[in-house]
Amino acid sequence: MTLEKFPRERYEPAPDLLAGRVILVTGAGQGLGRAVALACAAHGATLALLGRKQEKLEATYDAICAANGPEPALVPLDLATAGGAELDALAALVRRDLKRLDGIVHCASHFAPLGPLADESLERWLETLRVNLAAPFALTRACLPLLNAAPAASVIFTGETHGVHPRAYWGGFAVAKAGLSTLAAIWADELEHAGKPRINVLVPGPIASPQRSRSHPGEDRSKLRTPEEAANAFLFLLGDEARGLSGRTFEL
Ligand SMILES: NC(=O)c1ccc[n+]([C@@H]2O[C@H](COP(=O)([O-])OP(=O)(O)OC[C@H]3O[C@@H](n4cnc5c(N)ncnc54)[C@H](OP(=O)(O)O)[C@@H]3O)[C@@H](O)[C@H]2O)c1
């Protein structure tokens, strides 16, 4: 897997970049997912907001509506337990209520405390791999007919630095994130003739989010990029200016 520098130094999305489009964002209740959802809505998209906790999704819903964005749909779902039938039902719900799907941004992630592989249990590994690797695959697969029907759909998996530069103690989390890059490359290759949906990984680097506070406690958060600053890069990959880019892993 090759890690590539993000193709745009500074990106200023057009106000109507995603007008009329429908985007599903996972982990939309906090951190990066919430910021990406708000940014998509601010640029015209109707959102399907997926996360575990209904009240957090409702807070994102309220923020979008307060900013006069298109009314979002709420999709409370636990990706650690959702099976194929629930993911198919989710896709059917999007088709019924929102009529189309132009993109998925996978931000949901399960972060287990760091530690040596020798101390990992099979159960903890499976939960980490399920939420961070298997669920992004299965959710995208369930939505593939909808994505295929859209004129220029884009799927973004959110990577993490240790998936690209493996280091001690990052365990199943880093392995899952590394797997996303292989997944995107294989899928893009399989879809090369159709040219859509585009499927890429974005590694955002350190972001001042609730997860970062858990992985790097005591760090000075004021020096980190905010979720809102990182969100623009996701907009670029969702929009038509990124046409032709697929199967790649970009680092912000
Ligand atoms: N923060 C960083 O510095 C950084 C750096 C590189 C990459 N990233 C990546 O960026 C993405 C967003 O990170 P973040 O820092 O914003 O994370 P975060 O603050 O921990 O938020 C994670 C989100 O994932 C959702 N989630 C967790 N388990 C779930 C499950 N089983 N089912 C459904 N949703 C679930 C949570 O929803 P609930 O709150 O409803 O449970 C939450 O909204 C992640 O993929 C992360 O690996 C972050």
The ligand as an SDF file (V2000), in Angstrom:
LIG
                    3D

 48 52  0  0  0  0  0  0  0  0999 V2000
   -8.9260   11.7400   16.5710 N   0  0  0  0  0  0  0  0  0  0  0  0
   -7.8050   11.5060   15.9390 C   0  0  0  0  0  0  0  0  0  0  0  0
   -6.7390   12.0390   16.2620 O   0  0  0  0  0  0  0  0  0  0  0  0
   -7.7950   10.5760   14.7680 C   0  0  0  0  0  0  0  0  0  0  0  0
   -6.6060   10.3850   14.0690 C   0  0  0  0  0  0  0  0  0  0  0  0
   -6.5920    9.5380   12.9920 C   0  0  0  0  0  0  0  0  0  0  0  0
   -7.7440    8.8580   12.6200 C   0  0  0  0  0  0  0  0  0  0  0  0
   -8.8870    9.0610   13.3050 N   0  0  0  0  0  0  0  0  0  0  0  0
  -10.0720    8.3150   12.8570 C   0  0  0  0  0  0  0  0  0  0  0  0
  -11.1220    9.2520   12.6070 O   0  0  0  0  0  0  0  0  0  0  0  0
  -12.3850    8.6280   12.8600 C   0  0  0  0  0  0  0  0  0  0  0  0
  -13.1760    9.4880   13.8300 C   0  0  0  0  0  0  0  0  0  0  0  0
  -12.4110    9.5920   15.0070 O   0  0  0  0  0  0  0  0  0  0  0  0
  -12.8450   10.4800   16.2360 P   0  0  0  0  0  0  0  0  0  0  0  0
  -11.5710   10.8800   16.8840 O   0  0  0  0  0  0  0  0  0  0  0  0
  -13.8360   11.4960   15.8180 O   0  0  0  0  0  0  0  0  0  0  0  0
  -13.5500    9.3370   17.1340 O   0  0  0  0  0  0  0  0  0  0  0  0
  -14.5310    9.4460   18.3850 P   0  0  0  0  0  0  0  0  0  0  0  0
  -14.5580   10.8120   18.9220 O   0  0  0  0  0  0  0  0  0  0  0  0
  -14.1690    8.3300   19.3170 O   0  0  0  0  0  0  0  0  0  0  0  0
  -15.9340    9.0760   17.7340 O   0  0  0  0  0  0  0  0  0  0  0  0
  -16.1460    7.7790   17.2930 C   0  0  0  0  0  0  0  0  0  0  0  0
  -17.5580    7.6520   16.8230 C   0  0  0  0  0  0  0  0  0  0  0  0
  -17.7300    6.2710   16.4620 O   0  0  0  0  0  0  0  0  0  0  0  0
  -18.9940    5.8490   16.9540 C   0  0  0  0  0  0  0  0  0  0  0  0
  -18.9540    4.4230   17.2790 N   0  0  0  0  0  0  0  0  0  0  0  0
  -18.0740    3.7880   18.0760 C   0  0  0  0  0  0  0  0  0  0  0  0
  -18.3980    2.4860   18.1790 N   0  0  0  0  0  0  0  0  0  0  0  0
  -19.5080    2.3220   17.4220 C   0  0  0  0  0  0  0  0  0  0  0  0
  -20.3340    1.2040   17.1350 C   0  0  0  0  0  0  0  0  0  0  0  0
  -20.0900    0.0030   17.6680 N   0  0  0  0  0  0  0  0  0  0  0  0
  -21.3920    1.3770   16.3270 N   0  0  0  0  0  0  0  0  0  0  0  0
  -21.6670    2.5840   15.7970 C   0  0  0  0  0  0  0  0  0  0  0  0
  -20.9240    3.6820   16.0290 N   0  0  0  0  0  0  0  0  0  0  0  0
  -19.8590    3.5450   16.8480 C   0  0  0  0  0  0  0  0  0  0  0  0
  -19.2540    6.6590   18.2020 C   0  0  0  0  0  0  0  0  0  0  0  0
  -20.6470    6.7420   18.3630 O   0  0  0  0  0  0  0  0  0  0  0  0
  -21.3310    6.8530   19.8170 P   0  0  0  0  0  0  0  0  0  0  0  0
  -20.7010    8.0320   20.4670 O   0  0  0  0  0  0  0  0  0  0  0  0
  -22.7630    7.0120   19.4820 O   0  0  0  0  0  0  0  0  0  0  0  0
  -21.0080    5.5920   20.5450 O   0  0  0  0  0  0  0  0  0  0  0  0
  -18.6010    8.0020   17.8620 C   0  0  0  0  0  0  0  0  0  0  0  0
  -19.5290    8.8580   17.2820 O   0  0  0  0  0  0  0  0  0  0  0  0
  -12.0650    7.2360   13.4140 C   0  0  0  0  0  0  0  0  0  0  0  0
  -12.1570    6.2980   12.3840 O   0  0  0  0  0  0  0  0  0  0  0  0
  -10.6260    7.3750   13.9010 C   0  0  0  0  0  0  0  0  0  0  0  0
   -9.9480    6.1470   13.9310 O   0  0  0  0  0  0  0  0  0  0  0  0
   -8.9510    9.8960   14.3760 C   0  0  0  0  0  0  0  0  0  0  0  0
  1  2  1  0
  2  3  2  0
  2  4  1  0
  4  5  1  0
  4 48  2  0
  5  6  2  0
  6  7  1  0
  7  8  2  0
  8  9  1  0
  8 48  1  0
  9 10  1  0
  9 46  1  0
 10 11  1  0
 11 12  1  0
 11 44  1  0
 12 13  1  0
 13 14  1  0
 14 15  2  0
 14 16  1  0
 14 17  1  0
 17 18  1  0
 18 19  2  0
 18 20  1  0
 18 21  1  0
 21 22  1  0
 22 23  1  0
 23 24  1  0
 23 42  1  0
 24 25  1  0
 25 26  1  0
 25 36  1  0
 26 27  1  0
 26 35  1  0
 27 28  2  0
 28 29  1  0
 29 30  1  0
 29 35  2  0
 30 31  1  0
 30 32  2  0
 32 33  1  0
 33 34  2  0
 34 35  1  0
 36 37  1  0
 36 42  1  0
 37 38  1  0
 38 39  2  0
 38 40  1  0
 38 41  1  0
 42 43  1  0
 44 45  1  0
 44 46  1  0
 46 47  1  0
M  CHG  2   8   1  16  -1
M  END
$$$$
